[in-house]
């Protein structure tokens, strides 16, 4: 069942990313210019953003099987229509059908996949799914270039059609209805304002360089801006807004959102310009244009993971600043490419740009979301998704429109030189955008003092505060020496030297009994050698036993909620049989035995936790709680008074 859902999702993502290298061939075959052809890319993201609000209504009204089979059937029909398209407008209609179905079914697919896996394996499952989905942008352009050169651009849609038929047949026989999704309403006026506003704004921006009626184009842009502004105003007045735009008042989140918009626009716009430059100016094949973009896509997919881990360790500034400087370097290299540039040079500069952008986006997004209250995280994800999709469409439209200005700049130049000049101007625009992003990051992005980056945030997830609510152990340690004003007191001086702990081979039934007997709300987990390998709290137990209510937000709407109605005793029976490491947090906040007490206090305040394990050479030697510190302070005050 998961395989069918994931295959359909992978097909949709692959279909989005494999079109760019085919644009020059489509332009030549159907007789359209680059400004018009880019709509095949822009319209996909735009229509998906417009349709996503409807997914809430669709998921609540139709069953899993009905919605998935119907959506994939229409998606397949759109692919077939694009494969046989006699002109550009039929091809565009096929892309619109594909995008509409993707926007309708994707939220449901991810929610069902999340619910199918047991609680203790959902994080791993979603990580694997994310890696599989992220692989599509890496192979899409190369596969597209090979097919365009060997068979023709229509083969792209023919293959997607055939695969779509296979997925629909498999879904018909293997897919079952899963989950009881509540019906969700949405504000119709908000949807209308956002839909019409975005379409007017993007269409006006896209046709700015090639329009024969500038007054109409400017009017569309103005109307789009006004309608989007009215949409934002309505969200501010609704008691339950579809999208909580008030979170933009939080400065770190607003800063991160602005930079990511610039970065996303630059990345997707450059992905469209680069194949045009490689094939049209340098004279290479579509296959070679796909090969040129492959290293950046592959390395970029893993760069996001690396930058997340670096963010966990060093914070946002030490990762984002070098990342954006690398992006500026790559963009400057693209802006310096000549009319006869070497292919390897193009590959290296494009890859440098992509690596820098990936190093910038992940830490910035996490830093921005971390600045918000947990209650509005879902709105942050929805707003970010909307802005990213629109930014991609805008970036493509802007760079292609800039490239189309070359006949105005050099009307006497040959067509070949005009094409190069347009692409050069687009690359210079990318360089300018990267410089703006770099300045914003350098002057406005700061790590919060005393706050280390939390674990799991690189994946865009809420960090697990596994120590929250812990009240401490029952036996308090005491200092082993008399009080001295000049002495630096360390964790070892005030910690509990006989901490209650569990073994990594214990079942949760044994751990729960241990927590009850020792009257502690959380225990470290050690292996046979005494190494600290995890931490389990009563909060982890409650999270497993609690009735799960999952809410996913995509683009402009809180899409839908699912309530897990599994029987309480069934959940308890499953929990009791689990190994403790299936529930325990493995990324444990701990302190070394010689950490000064004032640093431990700063850690407690910054992380809002009450207890940490104390380690020496990786082995558990004690536990330190707020109660230990208060007791030590009380004894110190008594000595001072004497």
Legacy VTK file of the C-alpha trace (Angstrom):
# vtk DataFile Version 3.0
C-alpha trace
ASCII
DATASET POLYDATA
POINTS 642 float
0.000 0.000 0.000
2.802 2.407 0.904
4.667 1.353 -2.232
1.693 2.292 -4.426
1.246 5.668 -2.754
4.949 6.442 -2.864
5.255 5.421 -6.513
2.456 7.793 -7.459
4.073 10.622 -5.502
7.499 9.943 -7.006
5.961 9.971 -10.473
4.423 13.399 -9.840
7.686 14.877 -8.540
9.709 13.354 -11.361
7.240 14.766 -13.884
7.842 18.251 -12.480
11.646 18.153 -12.598
12.319 16.457 -15.935
10.848 19.113 -18.232
13.544 21.834 -18.157
16.050 20.164 -20.567
13.187 19.562 -23.020
12.155 23.228 -23.249
14.413 24.128 -26.212
13.094 21.153 -28.216
9.484 22.043 -27.337
10.093 25.666 -28.350
11.477 24.609 -31.732
8.783 21.996 -32.390
5.760 24.063 -31.345
7.079 27.456 -32.437
6.973 29.352 -29.128
9.549 31.601 -27.472
11.203 31.112 -24.084
8.839 33.545 -22.352
5.859 31.423 -23.370
7.527 28.035 -22.914
8.507 28.769 -19.306
4.818 28.595 -18.414
5.111 24.814 -18.683
7.286 25.030 -15.567
5.706 28.015 -13.812
2.115 26.859 -14.201
2.827 23.545 -12.483
3.892 25.156 -9.212
1.234 27.851 -9.459
-1.690 25.486 -10.115
-0.483 23.158 -7.371
-0.450 26.075 -4.912
-3.928 27.115 -6.018
-5.419 23.611 -5.750
-3.865 22.605 -2.410
-6.563 24.442 -0.374
-9.175 22.259 -2.072
-7.391 19.123 -0.854
-8.830 19.643 2.629
-12.357 19.453 1.280
-11.537 16.540 -1.038
-9.831 14.457 1.652
-12.764 14.912 3.990
-15.372 14.146 1.346
-13.856 11.171 -0.494
-12.156 7.986 0.667
-8.442 7.374 0.281
-8.991 4.959 -2.563
-11.465 7.167 -4.412
-9.309 10.266 -4.231
-6.029 8.580 -5.150
-7.374 6.508 -8.043
-9.365 9.407 -9.474
-6.519 11.892 -9.149
-3.950 9.575 -10.716
-6.388 8.750 -13.522
-6.802 12.437 -14.350
-3.029 12.900 -13.991
-2.482 10.094 -16.494
-5.037 11.616 -18.858
-3.206 14.942 -18.660
0.081 13.199 -19.439
-1.457 11.506 -22.477
-2.898 14.825 -23.645
0.561 16.413 -23.377
2.168 13.521 -25.282
-0.118 13.964 -28.313
-0.476 17.754 -28.057
-0.753 19.300 -31.563
0.130 22.774 -30.229
1.494 24.530 -27.176
-1.866 25.321 -25.581
-2.961 21.677 -25.529
0.388 20.818 -23.974
-0.157 23.520 -21.344
-3.623 22.124 -20.600
-2.088 18.707 -19.997
0.386 20.220 -17.553
-2.436 22.017 -15.736
-4.302 18.727 -15.285
-1.141 17.083 -13.957
-0.497 19.908 -11.485
-4.098 20.042 -10.261
-4.106 16.335 -9.449
-0.722 16.553 -7.743
-1.942 19.359 -5.487
-5.097 17.431 -4.626
-3.521 14.093 -3.753
-0.075 14.878 -2.278
-1.264 15.996 1.215
-3.397 12.885 1.550
-0.555 10.612 0.438
1.909 11.921 3.008
-0.627 11.746 5.818
-1.606 8.162 5.034
2.041 7.107 4.782
2.651 8.748 8.153
-0.251 6.900 9.745
0.561 3.483 8.270
3.848 3.231 10.165
3.847 2.579 13.933
4.747 5.499 16.145
8.266 4.356 16.946
9.199 4.081 13.239
7.534 7.144 11.736
10.595 9.373 11.930
12.779 6.864 10.117
10.060 6.149 7.579
9.556 9.805 6.719
13.320 10.290 6.451
13.590 7.495 3.916
10.577 8.797 2.029
12.108 12.264 1.914
15.339 10.862 0.506
13.461 8.934 -2.192
11.383 11.959 -3.166
14.487 14.158 -3.117
16.191 11.790 -5.556
13.754 12.735 -8.335
15.221 16.215 -8.993
18.654 14.613 -9.326
17.778 12.069 -12.022
14.970 13.992 -13.740
17.023 16.396 -15.884
19.558 13.758 -16.979
16.863 11.242 -17.890
14.960 13.952 -19.726
17.981 15.030 -21.758
18.718 11.458 -22.803
15.137 10.836 -23.908
14.869 14.146 -25.766
18.015 13.431 -27.777
17.239 9.793 -28.504
13.456 9.738 -28.934
12.030 13.245 -28.648
10.331 15.372 -26.005
6.979 13.610 -26.401
8.592 10.461 -25.002
8.740 12.156 -21.596
4.975 12.375 -21.377
4.465 8.988 -23.044
6.559 7.273 -20.359
4.773 9.155 -17.582
1.451 8.099 -19.136
2.467 4.434 -19.175
3.728 4.555 -15.600
0.549 6.356 -14.555
-1.575 3.561 -15.985
0.462 1.003 -14.022
0.053 2.971 -10.770
-3.700 3.356 -11.303
-4.128 -0.388 -11.907
-2.045 -1.276 -8.855
-3.966 1.219 -6.731
-7.277 -0.211 -7.902
-6.350 -3.680 -6.654
-3.978 -3.012 -3.742
-5.001 0.274 -2.179
-7.374 0.229 0.768
-9.197 3.034 2.515
-7.156 4.254 5.450
-7.947 6.815 8.128
-11.077 8.676 9.138
-10.453 12.214 7.932
-12.718 14.904 9.300
-14.513 17.196 6.877
-12.810 20.561 6.732
-14.257 23.867 5.598
-12.372 26.773 4.141
-13.062 30.417 3.502
-14.194 30.649 -0.115
-13.452 34.354 -0.401
-9.875 33.806 0.782
-9.344 31.068 -1.785
-10.780 33.285 -4.528
-8.605 36.240 -3.554
-5.410 34.200 -3.400
-6.126 32.288 -6.613
-7.049 35.263 -8.795
-4.383 37.451 -7.210
-1.550 34.996 -7.815
-2.625 34.230 -11.377
-2.855 37.938 -12.293
0.454 38.777 -10.661
2.394 35.896 -12.217
0.874 36.291 -15.671
1.621 40.008 -15.700
5.187 39.452 -14.540
5.787 36.639 -17.023
4.576 38.625 -20.044
6.229 41.906 -19.024
9.126 41.560 -21.482
7.141 40.342 -24.491
3.746 42.012 -24.199
2.329 44.215 -26.958
-0.082 45.814 -24.479
1.998 47.150 -21.608
-0.998 48.876 -20.010
-2.850 45.569 -19.647
0.231 43.842 -18.250
0.802 46.549 -15.653
-2.896 46.472 -14.765
-2.712 42.699 -14.148
0.314 43.145 -11.889
-1.425 45.881 -9.903
-4.641 43.836 -9.600
-2.625 40.829 -8.455
-0.814 42.817 -5.776
-4.082 44.353 -4.548
-5.890 40.996 -4.354
-3.009 39.330 -2.510
-2.962 42.290 -0.094
-6.713 41.867 0.463
-6.136 38.166 1.101
-3.541 38.999 3.750
-5.840 41.585 5.313
-8.687 39.077 5.470
-6.458 36.541 7.214
-5.673 39.154 9.850
-9.373 39.680 10.546
-10.654 36.078 10.438
-11.033 34.506 13.915
-9.560 31.281 12.485
-7.468 32.341 9.480
-6.668 29.908 6.736
-3.092 31.109 6.997
-1.803 32.902 10.097
0.226 35.674 8.449
0.784 37.323 11.842
3.816 35.102 12.285
5.638 37.400 9.859
5.802 39.904 12.718
8.421 37.633 14.286
11.644 39.126 12.990
13.807 35.970 12.641
11.057 34.113 10.804
10.353 37.082 8.508
14.075 37.463 7.782
14.456 33.775 6.993
11.330 33.798 4.819
12.577 36.759 2.755
15.980 35.183 2.154
14.490 31.806 1.248
12.142 33.486 -1.253
15.160 35.080 -2.949
17.119 31.825 -2.893
14.232 29.695 -4.177
13.474 32.148 -6.968
17.122 32.240 -8.023
17.508 28.457 -7.935
14.432 27.527 -9.966
14.886 30.407 -12.400
18.500 29.408 -13.043
17.411 25.797 -13.592
15.336 27.019 -16.553
17.961 29.401 -18.006
20.886 26.969 -17.810
19.561 24.380 -20.335
18.724 27.229 -22.732
22.293 28.518 -22.425
23.941 25.096 -22.766
21.864 24.010 -25.758
21.173 27.315 -27.507
24.424 29.238 -26.993
27.038 26.542 -26.457
25.442 24.110 -28.925
25.398 21.019 -26.718
22.631 18.422 -26.728
19.766 18.077 -24.258
21.570 15.086 -22.749
24.608 17.223 -22.012
22.462 19.915 -20.410
21.016 17.264 -18.124
24.500 15.976 -17.324
25.609 19.512 -16.485
22.861 19.852 -13.878
23.251 16.347 -12.422
26.223 16.934 -10.053
24.541 19.949 -8.488
21.306 18.035 -7.950
22.987 14.943 -6.465
25.418 16.814 -4.233
22.719 19.305 -3.270
20.429 16.494 -2.081
23.032 15.410 0.475
24.175 18.952 1.231
20.848 19.669 2.914
21.461 16.817 5.359
25.044 17.932 6.056
24.057 21.562 6.591
21.371 20.444 9.024
23.895 18.534 11.103
26.283 21.499 11.055
23.430 23.745 12.156
22.779 21.425 15.091
26.380 21.838 16.173
27.344 25.401 15.295
24.112 27.379 14.910
22.740 29.270 11.947
25.330 31.964 11.346
28.387 29.730 11.011
26.567 27.693 8.360
24.403 30.198 6.489
27.064 32.885 6.016
29.635 30.573 4.349
26.797 28.953 2.390
25.500 32.190 0.902
29.059 33.346 0.112
29.604 30.125 -1.839
26.314 30.817 -3.649
27.511 34.342 -4.498
30.735 32.847 -5.845
28.792 30.394 -8.015
26.430 33.105 -9.277
29.358 35.377 -10.137
30.884 32.514 -12.098
27.683 32.083 -14.116
27.547 35.830 -14.767
31.107 35.679 -16.201
30.401 32.794 -18.599
31.177 33.762 -22.183
29.555 32.950 -25.471
32.011 30.046 -25.959
32.482 28.874 -22.368
33.968 25.486 -21.567
31.427 22.806 -20.610
33.337 21.795 -17.471
33.393 25.427 -16.324
29.611 25.602 -16.667
29.201 22.423 -14.636
31.506 23.620 -11.851
29.949 27.073 -11.541
26.375 25.754 -11.586
27.235 23.067 -9.007
28.907 25.687 -6.790
25.757 27.808 -6.888
23.477 24.877 -5.979
25.709 23.717 -3.117
25.804 27.228 -1.673
22.031 27.610 -1.931
21.388 24.271 -0.224
23.797 25.192 2.577
21.831 28.406 3.009
18.219 27.222 2.900
18.167 24.398 5.464
19.710 26.269 8.439
17.798 29.456 7.648
14.442 27.698 7.463
15.097 25.909 10.751
16.300 29.085 12.456
13.196 30.962 11.361
10.740 28.275 12.441
12.498 27.853 15.793
11.770 31.482 16.610
8.020 30.828 16.603
5.708 29.480 19.256
4.961 25.772 18.826
1.258 26.534 18.413
1.819 28.286 15.075
4.365 25.904 13.563
1.793 24.442 11.188
0.996 27.937 9.884
4.718 28.558 9.390
5.013 25.419 7.290
1.952 26.382 5.278
3.191 29.925 4.700
6.670 28.694 3.783
5.288 26.161 1.303
3.150 28.826 -0.333
5.972 31.337 -0.583
8.406 28.736 -1.919
6.064 27.642 -4.683
5.215 31.193 -5.670
8.862 32.238 -5.432
9.803 29.427 -7.815
7.211 30.574 -10.323
8.213 34.212 -9.922
11.912 33.414 -10.239
11.365 31.507 -13.460
9.173 34.285 -14.860
11.585 37.068 -13.851
14.753 35.490 -15.234
13.102 34.425 -18.488
11.542 37.882 -18.850
14.942 39.498 -18.246
16.517 37.248 -20.871
13.818 38.335 -23.321
14.872 41.988 -22.978
18.043 41.451 -25.017
16.511 42.582 -28.364
15.737 45.922 -26.700
19.272 46.206 -25.307
21.084 45.189 -28.525
18.603 45.519 -31.425
21.330 45.436 -34.077
23.052 42.287 -32.811
22.550 38.920 -34.543
19.926 36.598 -33.046
22.658 34.278 -31.747
24.327 37.098 -29.807
20.962 38.395 -28.581
20.189 34.967 -27.119
23.528 34.895 -25.288
23.072 38.456 -24.043
19.646 37.576 -22.625
21.027 34.578 -20.758
23.960 36.675 -19.523
21.528 39.302 -18.207
19.540 36.579 -16.422
22.699 35.244 -14.769
23.647 38.775 -13.710
20.189 39.081 -12.150
20.841 35.868 -10.205
24.169 37.316 -9.030
22.403 40.475 -7.855
19.785 38.477 -5.966
22.501 36.432 -4.274
24.298 39.602 -3.179
21.059 40.877 -1.631
20.551 37.561 0.180
24.153 37.653 1.434
23.769 41.165 2.840
20.537 40.240 4.632
22.136 37.158 6.200
25.345 38.948 7.228
23.577 41.866 8.906
20.321 40.354 10.211
20.851 36.638 10.915
22.154 36.056 14.423
22.294 33.089 16.750
20.324 33.631 19.932
22.740 33.987 22.819
22.992 30.929 24.982
20.848 28.800 22.724
22.425 25.932 20.864
20.679 24.588 17.802
18.305 21.794 18.713
18.396 18.298 17.247
16.075 17.088 14.478
15.475 20.663 13.286
17.482 20.177 10.119
14.691 17.969 8.837
12.158 20.709 9.493
10.713 18.876 12.492
9.858 20.150 15.950
12.788 19.218 18.231
11.938 16.627 20.832
12.138 18.182 24.291
12.575 14.819 25.940
13.518 16.282 29.307
10.544 18.607 29.664
8.628 18.071 32.890
11.296 15.989 34.622
11.246 16.728 38.349
14.606 15.196 39.266
15.748 12.138 41.147
15.075 11.321 44.756
18.684 11.291 45.991
20.544 14.601 45.816
24.302 14.746 45.604
26.388 17.050 47.739
29.667 18.842 47.135
32.718 16.866 48.119
34.586 19.911 49.399
33.801 22.928 51.571
32.433 26.095 50.008
35.057 28.405 48.477
34.181 31.761 46.870
37.123 31.600 44.439
36.445 28.073 43.279
34.761 27.157 39.984
32.098 24.615 40.839
31.502 21.832 38.339
28.706 19.403 37.559
30.469 16.646 39.462
30.295 18.719 42.649
26.526 18.936 42.800
25.244 15.996 40.732
23.479 12.882 41.963
26.181 10.222 41.882
23.787 7.261 41.894
21.323 8.043 39.107
18.434 5.749 38.319
18.990 4.403 34.807
17.655 1.750 32.445
19.499 -0.754 30.255
19.135 -0.627 26.489
17.896 -4.239 26.583
14.942 -3.459 28.888
11.341 -3.512 27.742
9.162 -0.473 28.255
7.157 -2.455 30.814
10.293 -2.783 32.980
11.233 0.875 32.476
7.759 2.098 33.474
7.932 0.013 36.659
11.408 1.456 37.359
10.148 5.025 36.951
7.231 4.284 39.262
9.342 2.688 42.013
12.014 5.393 41.918
9.403 8.169 41.629
11.265 9.841 38.791
9.756 11.098 35.583
12.707 10.333 33.338
15.703 8.011 33.232
18.894 7.799 31.145
19.457 4.619 29.139
22.896 2.952 29.097
24.358 -0.030 27.292
26.287 -2.911 28.819
29.503 -0.857 28.853
27.833 2.006 30.713
27.736 4.363 27.720
24.862 6.834 27.589
22.743 5.816 24.590
19.324 7.385 25.203
16.834 9.029 27.521
13.184 8.165 28.134
10.703 10.346 30.021
7.105 10.181 31.103
6.453 12.608 28.238
7.601 9.950 25.761
5.251 7.441 27.375
2.355 9.894 27.283
3.070 10.757 23.643
2.874 7.089 22.687
-0.287 6.361 24.654
-2.054 9.582 23.773
-4.668 9.725 21.077
-2.808 11.032 18.053
-4.302 14.002 16.261
-2.318 14.739 13.127
-2.786 17.981 11.213
-0.978 18.741 7.975
-0.909 22.163 6.395
-0.002 22.681 2.773
0.156 26.068 1.123
-2.834 28.254 2.065
-4.990 26.060 4.315
-4.938 23.898 7.437
-5.733 20.949 5.275
-7.119 18.165 7.440
-6.904 16.332 10.730
-6.838 12.654 11.581
-7.672 11.298 15.039
-6.221 7.897 15.936
-9.051 5.996 17.642
-7.060 2.865 18.482
-8.162 1.358 21.810
-6.211 2.521 24.859
-5.427 -0.997 26.071
-4.159 -1.939 22.623
-1.731 0.971 22.683
-0.630 0.062 26.224
-0.054 -3.567 25.248
2.043 -2.497 22.250
4.031 -0.042 24.352
4.797 -2.540 27.134
6.291 -5.009 24.642
8.587 -2.475 22.953
12.295 -2.276 23.605
13.116 0.951 25.440
15.279 2.207 22.545
12.234 2.253 20.278
10.747 4.956 22.495
13.793 6.645 24.037
15.368 9.744 22.521
18.794 8.903 21.154
19.985 12.486 20.672
20.464 13.187 24.372
21.306 16.562 25.870
24.051 15.825 28.405
26.921 17.628 30.133
30.482 16.597 30.840
31.446 15.930 34.440
33.711 19.009 34.552
31.200 21.489 33.080
30.970 24.618 35.274
27.672 24.867 37.119
26.897 28.307 35.676
27.053 26.797 32.166
24.677 24.052 33.265
22.281 26.708 34.565
22.454 28.478 31.198
21.675 25.172 29.493
18.648 24.594 31.742
17.347 28.088 30.992
17.993 27.954 27.239
16.602 24.461 26.662
13.855 24.811 29.278
14.704 21.425 30.764
15.029 20.296 34.363
17.481 17.426 34.257
20.521 16.263 32.277
22.690 13.161 32.443
26.352 13.757 33.373
28.955 11.836 31.370
32.679 11.238 31.453
34.297 9.762 28.340
30.821 8.894 27.064
29.871 6.901 30.160
27.075 7.870 32.532
28.503 8.982 35.907
25.592 10.945 37.340
22.494 13.055 36.820
22.080 16.756 37.460
18.718 18.387 38.051
17.476 21.816 39.028
16.771 20.363 42.452
20.468 19.484 42.838
21.503 23.021 41.953
18.941 24.642 44.261
20.088 22.415 47.114
23.707 23.352 46.433
22.815 27.056 46.274
20.946 26.815 49.557
23.991 25.267 51.205
26.200 27.964 49.666
23.952 30.727 51.015
24.130 29.194 54.489
27.949 29.182 54.318
27.984 32.792 53.074
25.766 33.895 55.965
28.141 32.263 58.402
LINES 1 643
642 0 1 2 3 4 5 6 7 8 9 10 11 12 13 14 15 16 17 18 19 20 21 22 23 24 25 26 27 28 29 30 31 32 33 34 35 36 37 38 39 40 41 42 43 44 45 46 47 48 49 50 51 52 53 54 55 56 57 58 59 60 61 62 63 64 65 66 67 68 69 70 71 72 73 74 75 76 77 78 79 80 81 82 83 84 85 86 87 88 89 90 91 92 93 94 95 96 97 98 99 100 101 102 103 104 105 106 107 108 109 110 111 112 113 114 115 116 117 118 119 120 121 122 123 124 125 126 127 128 129 130 131 132 133 134 135 136 137 138 139 140 141 142 143 144 145 146 147 148 149 150 151 152 153 154 155 156 157 158 159 160 161 162 163 164 165 166 167 168 169 170 171 172 173 174 175 176 177 178 179 180 181 182 183 184 185 186 187 188 189 190 191 192 193 194 195 196 197 198 199 200 201 202 203 204 205 206 207 208 209 210 211 212 213 214 215 216 217 218 219 220 221 222 223 224 225 226 227 228 229 230 231 232 233 234 235 236 237 238 239 240 241 242 243 244 245 246 247 248 249 250 251 252 253 254 255 256 257 258 259 260 261 262 263 264 265 266 267 268 269 270 271 272 273 274 275 276 277 278 279 280 281 282 283 284 285 286 287 288 289 290 291 292 293 294 295 296 297 298 299 300 301 302 303 304 305 306 307 308 309 310 311 312 313 314 315 316 317 318 319 320 321 322 323 324 325 326 327 328 329 330 331 332 333 334 335 336 337 338 339 340 341 342 343 344 345 346 347 348 349 350 351 352 353 354 355 356 357 358 359 360 361 362 363 364 365 366 367 368 369 370 371 372 373 374 375 376 377 378 379 380 381 382 383 384 385 386 387 388 389 390 391 392 393 394 395 396 397 398 399 400 401 402 403 404 405 406 407 408 409 410 411 412 413 414 415 416 417 418 419 420 421 422 423 424 425 426 427 428 429 430 431 432 433 434 435 436 437 438 439 440 441 442 443 444 445 446 447 448 449 450 451 452 453 454 455 456 457 458 459 460 461 462 463 464 465 466 467 468 469 470 471 472 473 474 475 476 477 478 479 480 481 482 483 484 485 486 487 488 489 490 491 492 493 494 495 496 497 498 499 500 501 502 503 504 505 506 507 508 509 510 511 512 513 514 515 516 517 518 519 520 521 522 523 524 525 526 527 528 529 530 531 532 533 534 535 536 537 538 539 540 541 542 543 544 545 546 547 548 549 550 551 552 553 554 555 556 557 558 559 560 561 562 563 564 565 566 567 568 569 570 571 572 573 574 575 576 577 578 579 580 581 582 583 584 585 586 587 588 589 590 591 592 593 594 595 596 597 598 599 600 601 602 603 604 605 606 607 608 609 610 611 612 613 614 615 616 617 618 619 620 621 622 623 624 625 626 627 628 629 630 631 632 633 634 635 636 637 638 639 640 641
